[in-house]
Amino acid sequence: MRFDELNLAPELVRNVAELGYVIPTPIQQQAIPAALEGKDVLGRAPTGTGKTAAFMLPTLHRLRGKEGLRALVVCPTRELAIQVAESARDYARNTELFVGVVYGGVPLDKELRDLRAGVDILVATPGRLIDHLERANIELGEVEVLVLDEADRMLDMGFKPQIDQILRRVPKDRQTLFFSATMPNSVKSLAYEMLRDPITVEAAPKVTTAEGVEQFVYPVEGREKTALITQILKKGDVESALVFVRTKFGADRLASQLTREGLKVEVMHSDRNMTQRVRALESFREGKVKILIATDVAQRGIDVEGISHVINFDAPKDPEGYVHRVGRTARAGEKGVAITFMSGGEIGDVAAVEHLLGYRISRVHVPGFSFHAPMEGDDGAAGQEFVELPPTVQEQKASRGRRLGARSGKELTPEELAKLLKVG
């Protein structure tokens, strides 16, 4: 299928041809026809799949010949908003449709001049959009198309209250195009709230981790996690470590605990202002500190070469989040280590990650920490760190249908017991 076969307006086809677009990407082939029919679209599409054209081209097609603010695109960051607006302007050449963009960090007055000049499509970050709405600089009463781009990241950054405010301002009778790289329950809930009988489209690539990453799961009781990570971070082989914690409070608490242990750390999460985040990232990048503690909201903005270790202090609730986290190490052909702490309550989270990856990750049992440490006489490993390798393909085939036999319950890992007893 080619762009000239998608029933787009001729001027839009010419514009994308001038940009070098010939064959639509999979997400464009699926989303554009549905959007042209006026249907709501739920798109699972990570960056790099062509999603901007997937929602912007049918929106431009719909708005031809109309005036006034008719389409609103909400993006989580100023960088993405600028990128989307630039692409939209390229697509909109010779259409008499004007694209505006508003985002934090620039004077309101400059944006207000552009808004008063008139825009048909507005690209905005949530916080700055609310600023303009509260000042009555923008009226959303005639919006026909609402686009949420990178909805998962928007929720990670704590923008749900702003999204709710925006939804109260736009007409209920509208078309909604909703795109997200991942689909955790929070995103599914928001999509259910916003969309009406949506067409679901997907262009998620096969989930893999970088080849140079060595992955390990450390079974550890929750109360012992801080002591274990302190022990790991004080080892000489940890050149730099990116540590992921589930909550902002947890990140600050861990930072304080590690600082008391004499370790230099920085923290990144959504309660830190932009200056604090930039300073933390630069200190980590320049090697002034070797430990950066972050929540998931920060991880996509971390582009640092040479990270030797990624440590999931809390196992990710979203399996795809694991891949995003681990992707911060072993870049450009380098080697890296990914460690995930697994408390008893996180066994299911780790199992979900392994199901997504299609293989079992090696367990490392550390005496005094693991809730399934090897017993005396088990391979002579008592009192020593013990690595439990995943079974080979041949071993997995040979064990299918095999009964428990001579193995006692206490010799099984919690995962094996849960599987045997069909817990959950």
Number of C-alpha atoms within 10 A of each C-alpha: 11 12 20 17 11 16 13 19 16 10 15 22 21 18 17 19 15 12 11 9 14 14 14 20 20 18 22 25 18 19 26 25 16 18 25 19 10 17 19 25 26 24 28 21 23 17 11 8 20 16 25 19 21 24 29 25 22 25 26 21 19 20 19 14 9 11 14 16 25 21 26 25 24 26 23 24 18 19 11 17 22 19 13 24 22 16 15 25 17 16 24 22 15 12 17 12 22 18 24 22 24 27 23 15 9 10 10 15 9 10 16 15 11 14 20 10 9 17 18 21 28 25 26 26 24 25 18 18 22 18 15 17 16 10 9 9 16 17 13 18 12 15 22 20 26 26 22 22 25 25 28 22 21 23 17 18 18 14 16 16 12 17 20 12 13 19 15 11 15 18 16 13 11 19 23 27 28 26 27 24 21 21 20 15 12 14 21 16 11 17 22 13 10 19 18 16 10 20 16 14 19 19 18 16 9 8 12 13 18 18 12 15 22 18 18 20 22 24 25 25 18 16 10 13 20 15 13 19 18 16 10 13 19 13 9 7 10 17 15 20 23 29 25 26 22 17 16 20 13 17 23 17 13 22 21 14 15 18 13 10 12 10 16 15 21 24 24 27 24 17 12 13 10 13 9 15 19 13 14 20 21 15 17 23 19 10 12 13 18 21 26 23 26 26 23 23 20 18 21 12 10 15 13 15 13 18 24 22 27 27 24 25 26 21 26 22 17 16 22 19 19 23 18 15 23 26 19 24 29 24 19 10 11 15 17 23 19 24 21 26 25 25 23 13 11 19 16 17 19 25 16 17 22 15 12 16 18 11 14 18 21 16 22 22 22 21 18 15 18 22 18 19 23 22 14 10 8 11 9 11 16 15 13 13 15 19 16 14 12 13 14 11 10 8 10 10 11 10 12 8 7 8 9 11 6 6 9 8 12 10 14 14 14 16 15 12 14 14 11 13 9 8 8 6
